Amino acid sequence: VASACDVADPASVAVAVNEAADFLGGLAAVVNAAGIDLQASLPEIEDADWSRVLGVNLTGPMLVCRAALPHLRRGGGGTIVNVASAAGLAPLAHRSAYCATKAGVIMFGKSLAMELAADAIRVNSVCPGAVDTPLFRGSYEHGADPEAELARIRARYALNRIARPEELAEAILFLSS
């Protein structure tokens, strides 16, 4: 079931999660994959932009988990997988909002795993590097030399390539099974 919502809005999240649970007859797995980026140096960051990145990337997973928790408990347990980022483990210049939120998602997941273990709910975070998505492409396509920037990004990885979304989906499916 597809249900559009603003993951930073508690009411919108509650409706979407309840619609999914009703349609599916409950919830056994939850994946938090919504995310936005903000590329700007600290003096350039507008307060509203900072708040929006935190709202989507960090508050969003909390709201989804909170709305899904009664359904997971009712089903006797389940899994939560949060999509964080390698940027939550190693910083990137001019991406402080994004890096901070993804680091927060990692710690949120660890804390939630401790909290929900007694409910038989496993919580994991995946921390992918560059994955070929519109969010990733937006991080380099508008620069002066997009091809050179893409080559520089690829060179950070041993396989010298960008991951495919399907590869990340396979990891999430494994953690959800």
Phi, psi and chi 1 to 4 in degrees:
 res  aa     phi    psi   chi1   chi2   chi3   chi4
   1 VAL       -  134.4   61.7      -      -      -
   2 ALA  -102.1  132.2      -      -      -      -
   3 SER  -142.5  110.5 -178.3      -      -      -
   4 ALA   -73.0  138.6      -      -      -      -
   5 CYS  -157.5  162.2   79.8      -      -      -
   6 ASP   -94.1  110.1  177.4   -8.0      -      -
   7 VAL   -66.2  -11.4  -64.3      -      -      -
   8 ALA   -90.7   -1.3      -      -      -      -
   9 ASP  -110.4  113.5  175.8   57.1      -      -
  10 PRO   -55.4  -42.8  -21.9   30.4      -      -
  11 ALA   -66.4  -42.2      -      -      -      -
  12 SER   -63.6  -41.2 -178.4      -      -      -
  13 VAL   -64.9  -44.6  167.7      -      -      -
  14 ALA   -59.3  -43.4      -      -      -      -
  15 VAL   -62.8  -47.0  168.2      -      -      -
  16 ALA   -64.0  -44.4      -      -      -      -
  17 VAL   -65.3  -43.6  168.5      -      -      -
  18 ASN   -65.6  -38.1  -71.6  -29.4      -      -
  19 GLU   -61.6  -44.8  -77.4  179.0   -0.7      -
  20 ALA   -63.2  -45.6      -      -      -      -
  21 ALA   -63.1  -41.1      -      -      -      -
  22 ASP   -63.6  -46.4  -71.3  -13.2      -      -
  23 PHE   -63.7  -40.9 -178.9   81.1      -      -
  24 LEU   -87.4   -9.2  -62.6  168.3      -      -
  25 GLY    77.0   28.4      -      -      -      -
  26 GLY   126.9 -179.6      -      -      -      -
  27 LEU  -129.5  136.4  -66.7  178.6      -      -
  28 ALA  -117.9  -21.4      -      -      -      -
  29 ALA  -145.8  143.3      -      -      -      -
  30 VAL  -130.4  134.1  174.0      -      -      -
  31 VAL  -123.9  123.6  178.1      -      -      -
  32 ASN   -99.8  104.0  -75.4  -60.2      -      -
  33 ALA  -123.8   -0.4      -      -      -      -
  34 ALA   -69.4  142.5      -      -      -      -
  35 GLY  -167.1  149.6      -      -      -      -
  36 ILE  -132.6  163.2   59.1  173.7      -      -
  37 ASP  -119.3  161.8 -164.9    5.6      -      -
  38 LEU  -145.6  114.6  174.6   62.5      -      -
  39 GLN  -107.2  108.5  -67.5 -173.7   48.2      -
  40 ALA  -167.2  149.0      -      -      -      -
  41 SER   -75.6  160.6   65.8      -      -      -
  42 LEU   -52.5  -46.4 -175.8   59.5      -      -
  43 PRO   -63.9  -21.9  -19.4   29.3      -      -
  44 GLU   -87.6  -14.5  -60.8  169.6  -30.8      -
  45 ILE   -72.8  122.9  -63.8  174.1      -      -
  46 GLU   -81.2  143.6  -61.1  -70.7  -27.9      -
  47 ASP   -55.5  -42.2  -67.5  -11.6      -      -
  48 ALA   -64.8  -37.1      -      -      -      -
  49 ASP   -68.0  -43.0  -67.0  -25.1      -      -
  50 TRP   -57.4  -47.9  176.5  -88.7      -      -
  51 SER   -62.7  -38.6  -66.7      -      -      -
  52 ARG   -65.7  -42.5 -177.1   69.0 -178.7  148.7
  53 VAL   -63.3  -44.6  173.6      -      -      -
  54 LEU   -62.7  -40.2  -96.9   67.4      -      -
  55 GLY   -62.2  -46.8      -      -      -      -
  56 VAL   -75.4  -49.4  171.0      -      -      -
  57 ASN   -80.5  -28.9  -66.5    3.4      -      -
  58 LEU  -117.9  -47.5 -172.4   53.6      -      -
  59 THR   -69.0  -36.5  -56.6      -      -      -
  60 GLY   -54.3  -52.7      -      -      -      -
  61 PRO   -59.1  -38.1  -27.3   35.5      -      -
  62 MET   -62.9  -45.1 -179.1  -82.2  -64.0      -
  63 LEU   -64.1  -41.7  -66.4  173.0      -      -
  64 VAL   -64.2  -45.8  170.1      -      -      -
  65 CYS   -62.0  -43.5  -71.7      -      -      -
  66 ARG   -62.9  -40.4 -171.9  172.3   65.6 -168.2
  67 ALA   -71.5  -32.6      -      -      -      -
  68 ALA   -82.4  -22.4      -      -      -      -
  69 LEU   -53.7  -47.7 -172.2   54.4      -      -
  70 PRO   -59.6  -35.9  -20.1   29.7      -      -
  71 HIS   -69.9  -41.6  -59.7  -72.7      -      -
  72 LEU   -64.5  -43.7  -66.4  169.9      -      -
  73 ARG   -63.1  -42.0  -76.9 -178.4  170.5  149.9
  74 ARG   -61.9  -32.0 -162.5  168.6   15.5  -97.4
  75 GLY   -84.8    0.2      -      -      -      -
  76 GLY    87.0   12.6      -      -      -      -
  77 GLY   133.8 -169.5      -      -      -      -
  78 GLY   156.6 -160.4      -      -      -      -
  79 THR  -134.1  150.2   63.6      -      -      -
  80 ILE  -128.9  129.7  -63.6  169.5      -      -
  81 VAL  -123.0  121.2  178.6      -      -      -
  82 ASN  -101.8  130.0  -63.5  -45.4      -      -
  83 VAL   -88.5  106.7  179.0      -      -      -
  84 ALA   -95.6 -130.8      -      -      -      -
  85 SER  -172.2  153.7  170.6      -      -      -
  86 ALA   -59.6  -23.6      -      -      -      -
  87 ALA   -69.2  -11.8      -      -      -      -
  88 GLY   -85.5   -9.1      -      -      -      -
  89 LEU  -108.6  -31.9  -59.4  168.2      -      -
  90 ALA  -136.7  129.2      -      -      -      -
  91 PRO   -72.1  156.0   27.8  -35.1      -      -
  92 LEU  -124.7  137.0  -60.9  169.2      -      -
  93 ALA   -64.9  145.1      -      -      -      -
  94 HIS    62.9   22.4  -54.5  -71.4      -      -
  95 ARG  -135.2   32.8  -51.4  -83.6  -71.4  -76.5
  96 SER   -59.6  -39.0   59.5      -      -      -
  97 ALA   -65.5  -46.9      -      -      -      -
  98 TYR   -62.7  -48.9 -177.5   77.3      -      -
  99 CYS   -61.5  -42.9  -68.0      -      -      -
 100 ALA   -62.8  -42.0      -      -      -      -
 101 THR   -68.7  -39.1   59.8      -      -      -
 102 LYS   -70.5  -35.0  -67.1  -54.8 -176.3  172.0
 103 ALA   -63.8  -39.2      -      -      -      -
 104 GLY   -63.2  -38.9      -      -      -      -
 105 VAL   -62.2  -39.5  167.7      -      -      -
 106 ILE   -61.8  -49.5  -65.8  165.7      -      -
 107 MET   -70.0  -35.3 -169.4   53.2   67.3      -
 108 PHE   -57.8  -45.4  169.9   68.9      -      -
 109 GLY   -63.2  -41.9      -      -      -      -
 110 LYS   -64.1  -44.3  -71.6  179.6  177.0 -174.1
 111 SER   -65.3  -42.6  -63.7      -      -      -
 112 LEU   -65.7  -35.1 -158.7   56.2      -      -
 113 ALA   -60.3  -41.6      -      -      -      -
 114 MET   -65.4  -41.7  -61.2  -65.5  -66.8      -
 115 GLU   -68.7  -36.9 -178.2  177.4  -26.5      -
 116 LEU  -100.9    0.7  -59.8  179.9      -      -
 117 ALA   -57.4  -39.8      -      -      -      -
 118 ALA   -65.6  -19.0      -      -      -      -
 119 ASP   -93.9    8.8  -67.5  -49.4      -      -
 120 ALA    60.5   35.7      -      -      -      -
 121 ILE  -112.2  116.0  -60.7  170.6      -      -
 122 ARG   -88.1  139.8  -68.1 -170.5  -32.9  -87.6
 123 VAL  -126.5  127.0 -177.3      -      -      -
 124 ASN  -132.4  156.9  -72.9  -76.4      -      -
 125 SER  -123.1  141.4  -64.5      -      -      -
 126 VAL  -107.2  142.5  -67.2      -      -      -
 127 CYS  -125.5   71.4  -60.2      -      -      -
 128 PRO   -70.8  154.8   27.7  -34.8      -      -
 129 GLY   -80.3 -144.9      -      -      -      -
 130 ALA   -67.9  128.8      -      -      -      -
 131 VAL  -124.1  134.9  178.7      -      -      -
 132 ASP   -70.4   85.7 -172.2   18.2      -      -
 133 THR  -129.1  166.1   63.8      -      -      -
 134 PRO   -57.7  -36.3  -27.7   36.4      -      -
 135 LEU   -61.6  -45.2  178.2   68.2      -      -
 136 PHE   -64.9  -48.3  168.5   69.7      -      -
 137 ARG   -59.0  -34.7  -73.0 -170.1  -66.0  -82.2
 138 GLY   -65.9  -17.4      -      -      -      -
 139 SER   -79.3  -15.0   72.9      -      -      -
 140 TYR  -134.1  -19.5   72.2   88.5      -      -
 141 GLU   -65.3  -24.6  -75.8 -176.9  -21.1      -
 142 HIS   -97.0    7.0  -55.9  -64.5      -      -
 143 GLY   -78.9  178.3      -      -      -      -
 144 ALA   -65.5  -36.0      -      -      -      -
 145 ASP  -137.9   80.8 -170.3  -10.8      -      -
 146 PRO   -56.7  -38.4  -21.8   30.9      -      -
 147 GLU   -66.4  -40.1  -73.0  -56.1  -45.7      -
 148 ALA   -66.5  -39.2      -      -      -      -
 149 GLU   -65.8  -41.9 -179.7   61.7   13.5      -
 150 LEU   -62.8  -41.2 -179.9   57.7      -      -
 151 ALA   -63.1  -40.4      -      -      -      -
 152 ARG   -63.2  -41.2 -174.2 -171.9   67.6   72.9
 153 ILE   -66.1  -47.2  -65.4  167.3      -      -
 154 ARG   -58.2  -36.6  -82.2 -164.1  -45.8  -97.7
 155 ALA   -65.6  -16.6      -      -      -      -
 156 ARG   -72.5  -14.6  -65.6 -170.9  -51.1 -147.8
 157 TYR  -110.4  143.2  -59.8  102.4      -      -
 158 ALA   -58.6  -37.8      -      -      -      -
 159 LEU   -82.9   -4.0  -65.1  176.5      -      -
 160 ASN    53.8   42.4 -164.9   36.6      -      -
 161 ARG  -151.4  166.4   69.3  176.1 -177.7   81.1
 162 ILE   -96.6  138.7  -54.5  -55.5      -      -
 163 ALA   -67.8  153.4      -      -      -      -
 164 ARG   -92.0  147.1  -64.6 -178.6  -36.3  -84.2
 165 PRO   -54.9  -34.0  -25.3   33.4      -      -
 166 GLU   -61.8  -33.4  -62.8   80.7    9.0      -
 167 GLU   -65.8  -42.1  -66.9  173.0  -68.4      -
 168 LEU   -66.7  -40.8 -177.1   56.9      -      -
 169 ALA   -60.6  -38.5      -      -      -      -
 170 GLU   -63.8  -40.7  -70.8  169.3   -0.7      -
 171 ALA   -65.0  -42.1      -      -      -      -
 172 ILE   -65.5  -41.7  -68.2  169.2      -      -
 173 LEU   -61.5  -43.5 -179.5   59.5      -      -
 174 PHE   -58.5  -47.6  171.9   76.8      -      -
 175 LEU   -68.6  -20.2  -68.6  170.1      -      -
 176 SER   -91.9   -3.2  -61.9      -      -      -
 177 SER  -100.9      -   65.4      -      -      -
